[in-house]
């Protein structure tokens, strides 16, 4: 990627903050979100056009663990909505 197009964003500060809106709160994703997410993401139709499937407890745990690893590496800022 040309240097002028590179995204120069410090994701570490974003991944530590909660963002509060009128209808929802975005907060740093954690493994504790899994219990609340599982009933929603277990619907297989959500994943039918995606390259991943986190519709089971095991696959959701792996998905969250991967997102947290990316956060720790500074390449993502995963957020959960409440």
Secondary structure, 3 states (H helix, E strand, C coil): CCHHHCCCCCHHHHCCCCEECCCCEEEECCHHHHHHHHHHHCCHHHCCCCCCCCCCHHHHHHHHHHHHHHHHCCCCCCEEEC
